[in-house]
């Protein structure tokens, strides 16, 4: 009987258009009921009322992309990667069918846990910093010249490396899915790398900064934010609008997905300005959202990896989303 009640609940929640945000969250809320707290405590946090947006399904991705973990748009071409344990390769995919159009192997790389893609004017960066157990001491970012990577003849390329550590991490004892030193999100702005952590234990995210030059660094902790979920990607557009992508366990084994939008912030303190939570709905529709591109018009490309748990099997998918307010 309990099994059938759960199935009925699943059908109801999946069909409810507002499903995607728990009003019973135990984290801090503002007067609008939305989670989130800037580090500027005691001041106006700038949290705007949340909105709901349903992503538009473009395509089911091929099985090769079952663990897609990042997206990059380069001159109208969409690129993606898989996360840990998969080939050290970057894939160009068709924006209408999701089919793979081109594969480029990174010759001198191992895909320990690739989690995000970003770029600046001259290079593409791959974040090999997934750290579910919090015990990695080899966190790194691959840096690949665009002139080599996006050459029509390229099938293989080499990368250089940026190595880093967190200034506030003193223990490297494995603690699976409880660490605050996992990371799946980053972008480049003003010649600096901006990292956003996936904090399993408190569902916050911490913002760190690194130089974008090859070398070995200790990241600088800048700010933190109560994201109300696990952050899986970050993106910024040329207009300075910034977004964080994530998902949250809302009840039992039901997961919902969301985006945080940030604007009108000060300098590189992205959490100091206005912020809005965009509820994307159930992961039973979207899958586990992992990759994001934020276009200049505030439309979005999203990718999700396959979900396979017991009887439940959902394929990896490619979506578009419109974040523009009506």
SVG drawing of the C-alpha trace seen along z (x, -y; Angstrom):
<svg xmlns="http://www.w3.org/2000/svg" viewBox="-2 -48 55 50">
<polyline fill="none" stroke="black" stroke-width="0.4" points="0.0,0.0 2.8,-2.4 4.4,-1.7 1.2,-2.7 0.7,-5.8 4.3,-6.9 3.6,-6.3 0.4,-8.4 2.3,-11.2 5.0,-11.0 2.4,-11.5 0.8,-14.4 4.0,-16.2 5.3,-15.7 2.2,-17.3 2.0,-20.2 3.5,-23.2 4.9,-24.8 6.7,-21.7 10.4,-22.5 10.6,-24.4 10.0,-23.3 8.3,-25.8 9.3,-23.6 13.0,-24.2 14.8,-24.5 17.3,-27.0 16.9,-30.7 14.2,-32.4 13.3,-36.0 9.8,-37.5 9.1,-36.0 9.8,-32.5 13.0,-32.2 16.2,-30.8 19.4,-32.8 21.4,-35.1 24.2,-37.4 27.3,-37.7 26.4,-41.3 24.4,-40.3 22.1,-43.0 21.7,-44.7 19.2,-44.4 19.9,-41.1 18.3,-42.0 16.3,-38.8 13.5,-39.1 10.4,-37.0 11.0,-33.6 9.6,-32.6 8.9,-29.3 10.3,-28.5 9.8,-25.1 12.8,-24.3 12.0,-23.4 13.3,-20.0 15.4,-20.1 16.8,-16.6 17.6,-13.4 21.4,-13.2 23.2,-10.0 24.3,-7.5 27.9,-8.7 26.8,-11.8 25.1,-10.1 27.3,-12.0 27.4,-15.4 28.7,-17.8 29.3,-21.2 28.4,-23.3 30.2,-25.9 28.9,-28.0 31.6,-29.1 30.5,-31.0 27.2,-29.2 28.7,-25.8 27.7,-24.0 30.4,-21.9 30.1,-19.6 32.2,-17.2 31.5,-14.1 32.5,-13.8 34.9,-11.5 35.9,-8.1 35.0,-9.0 37.4,-9.7 39.4,-12.9 37.5,-14.4 35.4,-17.4 32.4,-17.0 30.6,-19.3 26.9,-18.5 24.1,-19.5 21.8,-22.2 18.7,-20.6 19.2,-16.9 21.9,-16.6 24.0,-14.3 27.7,-14.4 29.3,-16.3 33.0,-16.3 35.2,-14.8 38.5,-16.1 40.7,-14.1 43.0,-15.9 46.2,-13.9 48.0,-14.8 44.9,-14.6 43.0,-12.1 39.4,-12.7 39.5,-12.3 36.3,-14.3 35.6,-16.9 32.7,-19.1 32.5,-22.4 33.5,-24.3 34.3,-28.0 36.2,-30.3 37.9,-33.7 39.0,-35.4 41.9,-33.1 41.4,-29.8 39.0,-27.2 39.1,-25.9 37.9,-22.5 37.4,-22.1 38.9,-18.9 37.9,-19.7 35.0,-17.3 35.6,-16.2 32.6,-14.3 34.7,-12.9 36.6,-16.1 40.0,-14.2 41.5,-15.3 44.9,-17.0 45.2,-17.2 42.5,-19.8 43.3,-21.3 41.9,-23.2 42.9,-22.4 43.7,-25.4 43.6,-24.9 44.2,-27.5 41.1,-28.2 43.2,-28.4 44.2,-24.7 41.0,-23.4 38.6,-24.9 40.7,-24.2 38.6,-22.3 41.3,-19.7 41.8,-19.1 41.2,-15.7 43.6,-15.8 45.2,-18.7 47.4,-19.2 46.5,-21.3 48.4,-23.2 47.3,-23.2 46.3,-25.4 46.6,-23.6 45.0,-24.9 43.9,-24.2 41.4,-25.8 42.8,-28.1 40.3,-26.9 40.7,-23.1 42.9,-21.5 41.5,-17.9 41.7,-15.6 39.9,-12.6 37.3,-11.1 33.8,-12.0 31.6,-11.0 28.8,-13.5 29.4,-15.4 32.2,-17.7 32.1,-21.4 35.1,-21.3 33.4,-19.7 33.2,-22.0 31.3,-21.7 31.0,-25.3 33.2,-28.1 33.7,-30.9 36.2,-33.5 35.7,-37.2 38.4,-40.0 41.2,-37.5 40.3,-35.6 38.8,-32.2 35.7,-32.2 34.9,-28.9 31.6,-28.1 31.5,-25.1 29.0,-22.3 28.6,-22.2 27.0,-18.9 26.7,-19.4 25.0,-22.8 23.8,-23.5 25.7,-26.8 28.1,-27.7 31.5,-29.5 33.0,-31.7 36.8,-31.5 39.0,-33.3 42.2,-32.1 44.5,-33.6 43.8,-32.3 47.6,-31.8 49.1,-28.4 50.7,-27.6 49.9,-26.4 47.8,-28.6 45.9,-28.8 42.4,-30.1 41.1,-33.2 37.8,-32.9 35.6,-35.9 32.0,-35.3 29.4,-32.6 25.7,-32.2 22.9,-30.0 21.9,-28.5 19.3,-26.1 20.7,-23.2 23.7,-21.8 25.4,-24.0 26.4,-22.2 27.4,-24.9 27.9,-28.7 27.7,-31.1 28.1,-34.8 27.2,-36.7 28.8,-39.8 26.3,-42.1 27.4,-40.9 24.4,-38.8 25.5,-35.8 23.7,-32.5 24.2,-29.4 22.5,-26.1 21.6,-23.4 19.3,-20.8 17.8,-20.0 16.4,-17.0 12.9,-18.2 11.3,-15.1 12.3,-11.5 14.1,-10.8 12.4,-13.5 14.7,-16.2 14.0,-19.6 16.2,-21.9 16.7,-25.6 18.8,-28.6 19.9,-31.5 20.2,-34.8 22.5,-37.6 22.6,-41.2 23.4,-44.7 26.3,-43.4 29.4,-45.3 32.7,-44.4 33.1,-40.6 31.0,-40.2 28.2,-38.5 26.1,-37.8 26.0,-41.5 23.3,-42.6 19.9,-41.4 19.2,-37.7 16.3,-35.6 15.6,-31.9 14.1,-30.4 12.3,-27.1 12.8,-24.7 10.6,-21.9 11.1,-18.2 14.3,-16.4 11.9,-13.7 11.4,-16.0 14.8,-17.7 17.1,-15.0 20.0,-16.0 20.9,-19.5 24.7,-19.8 25.6,-22.2 24.6,-25.8 25.3,-28.5 23.9,-32.0 23.3,-34.0 23.4,-37.8 19.6,-38.0 19.2,-35.9 18.2,-32.8 19.9,-29.6 21.2,-26.3 21.0,-23.5 22.2,-19.9 21.3,-17.1 23.0,-13.8 21.2,-10.4 19.4,-9.4 19.4,-5.7 18.2,-4.5 16.4,-1.2 13.4,-1.1 13.8,-4.8 15.9,-5.5 15.9,-8.9 18.2,-9.8 20.6,-12.7 18.9,-15.7 19.5,-19.1 17.2,-22.0 16.7,-25.7 15.2,-28.1 14.0,-31.8 14.8,-33.7 13.5,-37.1 10.8,-38.5 7.5,-39.2"/>
</svg>
